[in-house]
């Protein structure tokens, strides 16, 4: 059995999974959390309308506040995914030579 270090495209599947997962999570959370369908929960809990129906400026256009929150949430998730990918690669760069030496010594 021959030891093979990771190929140069090691990050593609991980990045695609992170982007798809972050996108799906953001869409599901914000579409459910701020849906008018669930506004009865606010009245049941004697709270004000929590659907955040106001408008804000987003890149020069008027957009619902929840949409700007969703974009911010998505970008934070992407930044974390990139940071974790870099840390993962750094850990692999540190571990792979020692794994290669162990494999070569056991052969």
C-alpha positions in Angstrom: 0.0 0.0 0.0 1.4 3.3 -1.0 1.0 6.5 0.9 -0.6 9.3 -1.1 -0.6 12.9 0.2 -3.8 14.9 -0.6 -4.1 16.2 -4.1 -4.0 19.9 -4.9 -7.8 20.2 -5.1 -8.4 19.0 -1.6 -10.4 22.1 -0.7 -13.0 22.1 -3.5 -15.4 19.5 -2.0 -15.0 21.0 1.5 -15.6 24.6 0.3 -18.7 23.5 -1.8 -20.1 21.7 1.2 -19.5 24.7 3.4 -21.1 27.1 0.9 -24.1 24.9 0.3 -24.6 24.2 3.9 -24.3 27.8 4.9 -26.7 28.9 2.2 -29.3 26.3 3.1 -29.0 27.1 6.8 -29.4 30.8 6.3 -32.3 30.5 3.9 -34.2 28.1 6.2 -33.5 30.0 9.4 -34.4 33.4 8.2 -37.5 32.3 6.2 -38.8 30.4 9.2 -37.8 32.9 12.0 -39.2 36.0 10.4 -42.2 34.4 8.6 -45.5 36.2 9.1 -47.0 32.8 9.5 -45.5 32.5 13.0 -46.3 36.1 14.1 -49.0 34.6 16.4 -46.1 33.5 18.7 -45.3 37.2 19.5 -48.9 38.0 20.5 -49.2 34.7 22.5 -46.0 35.7 24.4 -47.3 39.3 24.9 -44.4 40.7 22.9 -44.4 43.2 20.1 -44.3 42.2 16.4 -40.9 40.4 16.1 -41.0 39.9 12.4 -38.8 43.0 11.8 -40.8 44.3 9.0 -38.9 47.6 8.7 -36.7 48.7 5.8 -33.0 49.5 5.6 -30.6 50.7 3.0 -28.6 47.8 1.5 -26.1 48.7 -1.2 -28.1 51.7 -2.1 -31.5 49.8 -2.3 -34.3 49.5 0.2 -34.4 46.0 1.7 -36.1 44.4 4.7 -34.0 44.4 7.8 -34.2 40.6 8.1 -32.6 40.4 4.6 -29.6 42.5 5.6 -29.3 40.3 8.8 -29.4 37.2 6.6 -26.6 38.6 4.3 -24.5 39.4 7.3 -25.1 36.0 8.8 -24.2 34.3 5.5 -20.9 36.3 5.1 -19.9 35.5 8.6 -20.5 31.8 7.9 -18.4 32.0 4.7 -15.6 33.8 6.5 -15.6 31.1 9.2 -15.6 28.3 6.5 -12.5 29.9 4.8 -10.7 30.3 8.2 -11.4 26.7 9.1 -10.2 25.5 5.7 -7.0 27.3 6.2 -6.5 25.9 9.7 -7.3 22.4 8.4 -4.7 22.7 5.6 -2.1 24.0 8.2 -2.9 21.0 10.4 -2.5 18.6 7.4 0.8 20.2 6.4 2.0 19.7 10.0 0.7 16.1 10.3 1.3 14.6 6.8 5.2 14.6 7.0 5.0 12.7 10.4 2.4 10.3 9.0 4.6 9.7 6.0 7.6 9.0 8.2 5.5 6.6 10.3 4.3 4.8 7.2 7.7 4.5 5.7 9.2 3.2 9.0 6.5 0.5 9.3 7.1 -0.7 5.7 
